[in-house]
Amino acid sequence: MEADPLISGLGTRMRHVLELLDGDVARVYADLGLADYRPRFSPVVRALVALGPSSIRDIARAIGVTHSAASQTVAQMSRRDLVTLQPGTDARERIVYLTERTRSLRPVIDAEWAATTAAAAELDSELPYPLGELLTAVLRAVERRPMRQRIADAARALADPALTPPTTP
């Protein structure tokens, strides 16, 4: 049964799509004997392969996520012995290194990444617009003008004072 877009918001549908995609990729990893490996780990692994040992800030920048998101992912990876952390140049900075375990898993991780990329291209062929291109366009649009600003502008246009944030002096 198809969700009613008037009831199910954009964020809800986006989360559901992500759950479906990530869930299936996670099951592929489990089928490959990597039940503790998550799809969100691969961009970090790929960044560390490309950059070498790196700070969490540099990893976040390389994969296009917030520092907090990268930090949470690295913490999960550390608990699974996929990366190690060492002090950086100051007390707050941590440098992330791939472990021997992750280096030994790289052929499987790389093969799965290639298969997932090919599957995503096949999915794109079924869509009216390639999903990857659409997501890039969405990211650029909300970077130019955040959703918060769009909501405030829409509230003003609708003349609903309950939705309009107070102006600061």
GINOR-V578412 format. One record per residue. N is the residue number from 1. RES is the residue in one letter. SS is DSSP state (H for helix, E for strand, - for the rest). PSI is psi as a letter, one per 30 degrees, with the letter a starting at -180 (* if undefined). D_FIRST is the distance of its C-alpha to the first C-alpha in Angstrom with 1 decimal. Layout:
n:N res:RES ss:SS psi:PSI d_first:D_FIRST
n:N res:RES ss:SS psi:PSI d_first:D_FIRST
//
This chain:
n:1 res:M ss:- psi:k d_first:0.0
n:2 res:E ss:- psi:k d_first:3.8
n:3 res:A ss:- psi:k d_first:6.5
n:4 res:D ss:- psi:j d_first:9.3
n:5 res:P ss:- psi:f d_first:12.3
n:6 res:L ss:- psi:f d_first:14.6
n:7 res:I ss:- psi:e d_first:13.5
n:8 res:S ss:- psi:j d_first:12.7
n:9 res:G ss:- psi:l d_first:16.0
n:10 res:L ss:H psi:e d_first:17.1
n:11 res:G ss:H psi:e d_first:18.6
n:12 res:T ss:H psi:e d_first:15.5
n:13 res:R ss:H psi:e d_first:13.6
n:14 res:M ss:H psi:e d_first:16.8
n:15 res:R ss:H psi:e d_first:17.3
n:16 res:H ss:H psi:e d_first:13.9
n:17 res:V ss:H psi:e d_first:14.9
n:18 res:L ss:H psi:e d_first:18.3
n:19 res:E ss:H psi:e d_first:17.3
n:20 res:L ss:H psi:e d_first:15.5
n:21 res:L ss:H psi:e d_first:18.6
n:22 res:D ss:H psi:e d_first:21.2
n:23 res:G ss:H psi:e d_first:19.9
n:24 res:D ss:H psi:e d_first:20.2
n:25 res:V ss:H psi:e d_first:23.5
n:26 res:A ss:H psi:e d_first:24.7
n:27 res:R ss:H psi:e d_first:24.0
n:28 res:V ss:H psi:e d_first:26.0
n:29 res:Y ss:H psi:e d_first:28.8
n:30 res:A ss:H psi:e d_first:28.7
n:31 res:D ss:H psi:f d_first:28.9
n:32 res:L ss:- psi:g d_first:32.0
n:33 res:G ss:- psi:g d_first:33.6
n:34 res:L ss:- psi:h d_first:32.9
n:35 res:A ss:- psi:f d_first:30.7
n:36 res:D ss:- psi:g d_first:32.3
n:37 res:Y ss:- psi:k d_first:31.7
n:38 res:R ss:- psi:k d_first:28.9
n:39 res:P ss:H psi:e d_first:27.5
n:40 res:R ss:H psi:f d_first:29.0
n:41 res:F ss:H psi:f d_first:32.4
n:42 res:S ss:H psi:e d_first:32.7
n:43 res:P ss:H psi:e d_first:33.4
n:44 res:V ss:H psi:e d_first:36.1
n:45 res:V ss:H psi:e d_first:37.6
n:46 res:R ss:H psi:e d_first:37.6
n:47 res:A ss:H psi:e d_first:39.3
n:48 res:L ss:H psi:e d_first:41.9
n:49 res:V ss:H psi:e d_first:42.7
n:50 res:A ss:H psi:e d_first:43.1
n:51 res:L ss:H psi:f d_first:45.0
n:52 res:G ss:- psi:a d_first:46.7
n:53 res:P ss:- psi:k d_first:46.9
n:54 res:S ss:E psi:l d_first:45.6
n:55 res:S ss:E psi:l d_first:45.1
n:56 res:I ss:H psi:e d_first:41.7
n:57 res:R ss:H psi:e d_first:42.2
n:58 res:D ss:H psi:e d_first:42.8
n:59 res:I ss:H psi:e d_first:39.8
n:60 res:A ss:H psi:e d_first:37.5
n:61 res:R ss:H psi:e d_first:39.0
n:62 res:A ss:H psi:e d_first:38.6
n:63 res:I ss:H psi:f d_first:34.9
n:64 res:G ss:- psi:h d_first:34.0
n:65 res:V ss:- psi:l d_first:33.1
n:66 res:T ss:- psi:l d_first:34.8
n:67 res:H ss:H psi:e d_first:37.8
n:68 res:S ss:H psi:e d_first:36.0
n:69 res:A ss:H psi:e d_first:33.0
n:70 res:A ss:H psi:e d_first:35.5
n:71 res:S ss:H psi:e d_first:37.6
n:72 res:Q ss:H psi:e d_first:34.8
n:73 res:T ss:H psi:e d_first:33.8
n:74 res:V ss:H psi:e d_first:37.5
n:75 res:A ss:H psi:e d_first:38.0
n:76 res:Q ss:H psi:e d_first:35.3
n:77 res:M ss:H psi:e d_first:36.8
n:78 res:S ss:H psi:e d_first:40.3
n:79 res:R ss:H psi:f d_first:39.3
n:80 res:R ss:- psi:g d_first:38.1
n:81 res:D ss:- psi:h d_first:41.4
n:82 res:L ss:- psi:f d_first:39.9
n:83 res:V ss:E psi:l d_first:42.0
n:84 res:T ss:E psi:l d_first:45.1
n:85 res:L ss:E psi:k d_first:46.2
n:86 res:Q ss:E psi:l d_first:49.8
n:87 res:P ss:E psi:k d_first:51.4
n:88 res:G ss:- psi:a d_first:51.6
n:89 res:T ss:- psi:f d_first:54.3
n:90 res:D ss:- psi:l d_first:53.8
n:91 res:A ss:- psi:f d_first:52.8
n:92 res:R ss:- psi:f d_first:49.2
n:93 res:E ss:- psi:k d_first:48.4
n:94 res:R ss:E psi:k d_first:47.1
n:95 res:I ss:E psi:k d_first:47.2
n:96 res:V ss:E psi:k d_first:44.5
n:97 res:Y ss:E psi:k d_first:45.5
n:98 res:L ss:E psi:k d_first:43.7
n:99 res:T ss:- psi:l d_first:44.8
n:100 res:E ss:H psi:e d_first:46.2
n:101 res:R ss:H psi:e d_first:43.2
n:102 res:T ss:H psi:e d_first:40.9
n:103 res:R ss:H psi:e d_first:43.4
n:104 res:S ss:H psi:f d_first:43.3
n:105 res:L ss:H psi:f d_first:39.5
n:106 res:R ss:H psi:e d_first:39.5
n:107 res:P ss:H psi:e d_first:39.4
n:108 res:V ss:H psi:e d_first:36.2
n:109 res:I ss:H psi:e d_first:34.7
n:110 res:D ss:H psi:e d_first:35.9
n:111 res:A ss:H psi:e d_first:34.5
n:112 res:E ss:H psi:e d_first:31.1
n:113 res:W ss:H psi:e d_first:31.2
n:114 res:A ss:H psi:e d_first:32.2
n:115 res:A ss:H psi:e d_first:29.4
n:116 res:T ss:H psi:e d_first:26.8
n:117 res:T ss:H psi:e d_first:28.3
n:118 res:A ss:H psi:e d_first:28.2
n:119 res:A ss:H psi:e d_first:24.5
n:120 res:A ss:H psi:e d_first:23.8
n:121 res:A ss:H psi:e d_first:25.8
n:122 res:E ss:H psi:e d_first:23.9
n:123 res:L ss:H psi:e d_first:20.5
n:124 res:D ss:H psi:e d_first:22.3
n:125 res:S ss:H psi:f d_first:23.2
n:126 res:E ss:H psi:f d_first:19.6
n:127 res:L ss:- psi:l d_first:19.1
n:128 res:P ss:- psi:f d_first:20.7
n:129 res:Y ss:- psi:k d_first:22.7
n:130 res:P ss:- psi:k d_first:23.8
n:131 res:L ss:H psi:e d_first:22.1
n:132 res:G ss:H psi:e d_first:25.5
n:133 res:E ss:H psi:e d_first:27.2
n:134 res:L ss:H psi:e d_first:24.6
n:135 res:L ss:H psi:e d_first:24.8
n:136 res:T ss:H psi:e d_first:28.6
n:137 res:A ss:H psi:e d_first:28.6
n:138 res:V ss:H psi:e d_first:26.6
n:139 res:L ss:H psi:e d_first:29.0
n:140 res:R ss:H psi:e d_first:32.0
n:141 res:A ss:H psi:e d_first:30.8
n:142 res:V ss:H psi:f d_first:30.3
n:143 res:E ss:H psi:e d_first:33.6
n:144 res:R ss:H psi:e d_first:35.3
n:145 res:R ss:- psi:j d_first:33.9
n:146 res:P ss:- psi:l d_first:32.0
n:147 res:M ss:H psi:e d_first:29.0
n:148 res:R ss:H psi:e d_first:31.2
n:149 res:Q ss:H psi:e d_first:33.5
n:150 res:R ss:H psi:e d_first:30.8
n:151 res:I ss:H psi:e d_first:29.6
n:152 res:A ss:H psi:e d_first:33.2
n:153 res:D ss:H psi:e d_first:33.9
n:154 res:A ss:H psi:e d_first:30.8
n:155 res:A ss:H psi:e d_first:32.0
n:156 res:R ss:H psi:e d_first:35.5
n:157 res:A ss:H psi:e d_first:34.2
n:158 res:L ss:H psi:f d_first:32.4
n:159 res:A ss:- psi:h d_first:35.6
n:160 res:D ss:- psi:j d_first:34.0
n:161 res:P ss:- psi:f d_first:36.7
n:162 res:A ss:- psi:f d_first:34.5
n:163 res:L ss:- psi:f d_first:32.6
n:164 res:T ss:- psi:k d_first:35.7
n:165 res:P ss:- psi:k d_first:37.3
n:166 res:P ss:- psi:k d_first:41.0
n:167 res:T ss:- psi:k d_first:43.4
n:168 res:T ss:- psi:k d_first:45.8
n:169 res:P ss:- psi:* d_first:49.5
//
